[in-house]
Amino acid sequence: MRVAILGATGYGGAELVRLLRRHPEVTITAVYGHSQSGKPLAEVFPHLMDVDVEVEPFDASDAAARADVVFTATPAGVSHTVIPALLERGVRCIDLSGDFRLKRRETYRQWYGKETAEEALLARAVYGLAEWFADAVRGADLVANPGCYPTATLLGLLPLVKEGLVEDDDIVVDAKSGVSGAGRSPGLATHFSEVNENLTAYKIGVHQHIPEMEQTVTAVTGRAVRLTFIPHLVPMTRGILATIYARAKAGVTERHLREALVAAYADKPFVRVRPAGVVPRTKDVYGSNYCDLNAFFDARTGRAVVVAVIDNLVKGAAGQAVQNLNMMMGWPETLGLDLGPVFP
């Protein structure tokens, strides 16, 4: 399978190259980028020095001639301008940006402050939360890869709301992310002197991943939900830890919560429910496509608590995109992704 990557000079794009170069069914035929066009990829990312490709300016006709599948790892507001031309030429697309995750253009405008594709194309896109929408992903020609925060949050939350174990109207998500989630472009917010020895909440109540999470819960349960989501930036490179709080329904215990997680992911190779009482840590999944989960019950307040951890660049981006590629093509879900976490 010939694949190309648009946005290969960002962190997500580089992680795609790292994973795809070892995939037994894939050949990387082209990498595209704007700011580093004309440079060998190994010059941009020395850790990829054995990948002999040059960053090129993007052209849809060229990409269609050289690739069967194109990954778009671009900033918000970009991929919707190039993917229609690729689809018209018979190229299948996996989009790592937010352009195709939301089903209504107006919702995208409200939360992203940008334009996106026509709603007919948004309807065509399959939301690629691999563990929950595999049947739709198989055979799709356009997959919207989920955001990093929604991946961790939804994997932890969906089993509880689907089984009716918690109230839908009182869900709070407190999430922490490493700095790589902000991308590679330099900025004051991710300057070492600003981030080091610091912990910051941001985009309180207005983060663009909120409607994505609410939309997906509604798609699974058929019930409209509203959740409070507060992201934080922590002084580490990789990782997301999401702590999810919800009021448990009468009679629900920690055993019920854990059983829901275990049942939901019993045959899912990349979700690991930890033993009772064990709190997942970001270091436990570092560099891997795993999501580690566990559920707890605060008997004093009647709250269910789920802790979910992922590597934001792998399960939260490139790894899940490769997982979706495998499902699109009918290959084993784990192909090219059998990487154990890096520790310490």
Secondary structure, DSSP 8 states (H G I E B T S, - for coil): -EEEEETTTSHHHHHHHHHHTT-TT-EEEEEE-STTTTSBHHHH-GGGTT---BEE---HHHHHHH-SEEEE---TTTHHHHHHHHHHTT-EEEE-SSTTTSS-HHHHHHHHSS----HHHHHH-EE--TTT-HHHHTT-SEEE---HHHHHHHHHHHHHHHTT-EEEEEEEEEEEE-GGGG-SS--GGG-HHHHTT--EE-STTT-TTHHHHHHHHHHHHSS---EEEEEEE-SSSS-EEEEEEEEE-TT--HHHHHHHHHHHTTT-TTEEE--TT----GGGSTTSS-EEEEEEEETTTTEEEEEEEE-TTIIIIIHHHHHHHHHHHT--TTTT--------
